[in-house]
């Protein structure tokens, strides 16, 4: 690229790659600021006018926000699991996507904490969860582990920032990045430990509610079975989410950024884990039917109120579970771009649906026989404040892609 | 083990209620008394029950049959002050609160709520199968001049926190102070009564120490017609209901099962 036609910020680009003109970059960032402002307005309304601006109520203390929180954390599970596969299991090829998995993870975990900051009624007291911690509460475990893991993710993200072409010229930052890279296996191992706990605890949040037969599960020691299912589902869908975002980034950038064999490894592992998850999920469902019946809650009562009919169970396990698992197991499908993306979409949608079910459908189920079913759907404030993190995440990705060496194979795949 | 939380010489109670559903007329006096006693805020249009602050709520249920077989019953529902037992050794809401903002007192058997510590995550609300916990969706407001009539013994809650029936705990504190002043260790039955108990014109609500044989509730809870809501879940609540009508008793202890299939909620 000759220097005359190069964007004025080209000195900040990674070595040997091409980026769009700065005005186009600025244009798309500005476009994203439209929905971001809507989300900011929604957030200010929640903080300024209290949560009556949402459609949450006393029957639905948990709604879209908490379901999204659990879903985002599961999807962001690609970060720790890819790190685990790269640094602990030592799958060399994954070094070509682990950076991007970290970026996606940072966004997901920041989003989850941001949503919680809007969801709680007294955001200024959010620190009470650490100060007055109740060690018996699943949410306490979630709060501690998510906060610690977010710090780990930031430490994993830091060397990428330090490797920016201009920052890396400074000796101290160059050295720091180098040393951080050297410590990455240890950092990744810490991240894996923390992630297993908070992924599980998020699954345990509804699982310990013994007053709610729809959600309650027996378990192992202090952990309900949903604790283990949540871990498994997160590592089964996280890599698929990484594949989806990478694919979308490639479409936006108009070029291939990661080699197919790297994507294939993630997809294959995801498919196998999804099969294992589904087997255990089906077993859990069978045991749960008997458990609920024992406390006077017949299986049919859980699906007696629309929109939560039997279709929910069939869709979650069948359409959004078994089908993507079959697709991901097939090498032919994995090598077909459309097939792979459909499988990943179904997989991620299935996990998200699972989180909605364990959070919102749990609240929807009347427990007392004379209690009335009421429906809930989120309003624009809830949607806008949830989606704002998608738009902010897109800006973070745009900045990271433009200025940081996220994709090691980009130069090789797209020679100038 | 639980008693080990206390000094051996400390007097402990297990306060609870017995509500005679055959006497309850559904007049709502208990709800009004509760609101006045505990400074419960209300809105100009307070008809949205999903967002109103009711610590005591009276449900109207029907056996679902047509006249002349139609029968109705009213179920006053304060906090059940669950104790939990066996496999579920903790109160459903207490064990989940991440900030220890709700606690089970082994001195009184009362489930408390620390409003200034609650940060409004609402996990306790999701944990409660009785819907006794309410969230302050708005800042509390009262019609002009009415704030002068608020109960000075009960703190007003701010928006964004969860609240619930406390068995008029301030009355317990007042009674205890009086007893100490009179150099007594034990409270008389009539010294500590909740507002709803005293307001009920039909005398349907009886309140006292469930483990004290001299208190009325001790005998009433042993009635063959006594039951508790959702007994099968193992929450071990301290609100007992009494009804001689079979269908009412079954409605209280089933979860949309065959036995309660005809029960409707108005």
Interface residues (C-beta under 8 A of the other chain):
Chain A: X50 X51 X52 X56 X57 X58 X59 X61 X62 X119 X120 X121 X122 X123 X125 X126 X128 X129 X131 X132 X133 X134 X136 X137 X138 X139 X140 X143 X205 X206 X208 X209 X210 X211 X212 X213 X294 X295 X296 X297 X298 X301 X304 X362 X363 X366 X367 X368 X369 X370 X371 X372 X374
Chain B: X48 X50 X51 X59 X61 X75 X88 X90 X92 X95 X96 X97 X98 X99 X100 X101 X117 X118 X119 X120 X121 X122 X123 X125 X126 X127 X128 X129 X130 X131 X133 X134 X135 X136 X137 X138 X139 X158 X159 X160 X161 X162 X229 X230 X232 X233 X234 X235 X251 X252 X253 X254 X255 X256 X257 X258 X260 X263 X264 X265
